[in-house]
Amino acid sequence: MRTLGRTLVIILAALLVAGAAYALGSAGLIGATTGGMHGGHGPGGGEAFAVGEIVKNLGIIAAIVALVVGGSALAKRIRPAPQPSL
């Protein structure tokens, strides 16, 4: 359960960073615009595409984190830590 909580915290932090970057980009504070067009998709046409890309990327990150965390937990079960000698 603790692993799930940590994973959710990581995903939440990534969402906050991605949301802040998206908001700053939409406000024109970061990034360059090309003649009033957002990424060449027409006026305002790229926002839905950008949100979909962000969600896709966060899904990939979540899958990688789950594999790493699950793999380390599996490795601990298969190969227990050596017992200290007395």
C-alpha contacts under 8 A as a table, 3 or more apart, distances in Angstrom:
res1	aa1	res2	aa2	distance
1	M	4	L	5.18
1	M	5	G	6.37
2	R	5	G	5.07
2	R	6	R	6.25
3	T	6	R	5.11
3	T	7	T	6.12
3	T	69	V	7.50
4	L	7	T	5.06
4	L	8	L	6.16
5	G	8	L	5.11
5	G	9	V	6.23
6	R	9	V	5.05
6	R	10	I	6.27
7	T	10	I	5.12
7	T	11	I	6.23
7	T	62	A	7.66
7	T	65	V	7.22
7	T	66	A	7.54
8	L	11	I	5.05
8	L	12	L	6.01
9	V	12	L	5.01
9	V	13	A	6.13
10	I	13	A	5.12
10	I	14	A	6.21
11	I	14	A	5.02
11	I	15	L	6.13
11	I	58	L	7.36
11	I	62	A	6.80
12	L	15	L	5.02
12	L	16	L	6.22
13	A	16	L	5.08
13	A	17	V	6.28
14	A	17	V	5.15
14	A	18	A	6.04
14	A	58	L	7.42
15	L	18	A	5.06
15	L	19	G	5.85
15	L	58	L	7.66
16	L	19	G	5.07
16	L	20	A	6.05
17	V	20	A	5.16
17	V	21	A	6.15
18	A	21	A	5.12
18	A	22	Y	6.05
18	A	54	I	7.28
19	G	22	Y	5.04
19	G	23	A	6.02
20	A	23	A	5.08
20	A	24	L	6.09
21	A	24	L	5.19
21	A	25	G	6.02
22	Y	25	G	5.03
22	Y	26	S	6.03
23	A	26	S	5.08
23	A	27	A	6.12
24	L	27	A	5.09
24	L	28	G	6.31
24	L	29	L	5.32
24	L	30	I	5.90
25	G	28	G	5.11
25	G	29	L	5.89
25	G	30	I	5.01
25	G	31	G	5.94
26	S	29	L	7.66
27	A	30	I	7.86
28	G	31	G	6.82
28	G	32	A	7.57
28	G	33	T	7.82
33	T	36	G	6.02
33	T	37	M	6.49
33	T	38	H	6.30
33	T	39	G	7.17
34	T	37	M	5.44
34	T	38	H	6.84
34	T	39	G	6.85
34	T	40	G	7.14
36	G	43	P	6.77
37	M	40	G	5.40
37	M	41	H	6.58
37	M	42	G	5.21
37	M	43	P	4.97
37	M	44	G	7.06
38	H	41	H	5.88
38	H	42	G	6.35
38	H	43	P	6.21
38	H	44	G	6.07
38	H	45	G	6.97
38	H	46	G	5.79
38	H	47	E	7.81
39	G	42	G	7.74
39	G	46	G	6.61
40	G	46	G	7.84
41	H	44	G	7.41
41	H	45	G	5.22
41	H	46	G	5.30
42	G	45	G	5.18
42	G	46	G	7.19
43	P	46	G	7.84
44	G	47	E	6.10
45	G	48	A	7.01
45	G	49	F	7.76
46	G	49	F	5.14
46	G	50	A	6.01
47	E	50	A	5.00
47	E	51	V	6.23
48	A	51	V	5.20
48	A	52	G	6.22
49	F	52	G	5.10
49	F	53	E	6.20
50	A	53	E	5.04
50	A	54	I	6.19
51	V	54	I	5.07
51	V	55	V	6.22
52	G	55	V	5.16
52	G	56	K	6.10
53	E	56	K	5.00
53	E	57	N	6.06
54	I	57	N	5.14
54	I	58	L	6.11
55	V	58	L	5.12
55	V	59	G	6.13
56	K	59	G	5.07
56	K	60	I	6.34
57	N	60	I	5.08
57	N	61	I	6.23
58	L	61	I	4.99
58	L	62	A	6.05
59	G	62	A	5.03
59	G	63	A	6.18
60	I	63	A	5.11
60	I	64	I	6.27
61	I	64	I	5.14
61	I	65	V	6.16
62	A	65	V	5.11
62	A	66	A	6.07
63	A	66	A	5.06
63	A	67	L	6.16
64	I	67	L	5.10
64	I	68	V	6.20
65	V	68	V	5.17
65	V	69	V	6.02
66	A	69	V	5.22
66	A	70	G	5.74
67	L	70	G	5.09
67	L	71	G	5.73
68	V	71	G	5.06
68	V	72	S	6.15
69	V	72	S	5.27
69	V	73	A	6.24
70	G	73	A	5.12
70	G	74	L	6.06
71	G	74	L	5.03
71	G	75	A	6.07
72	S	75	A	5.02
72	S	76	K	6.32
73	A	76	K	5.20
73	A	77	R	6.49
74	L	77	R	5.14
74	L	78	I	6.20
75	A	78	I	5.16
75	A	79	R	5.87
76	K	79	R	5.30
76	K	80	P	5.45
76	K	81	A	7.27
77	R	80	P	5.91
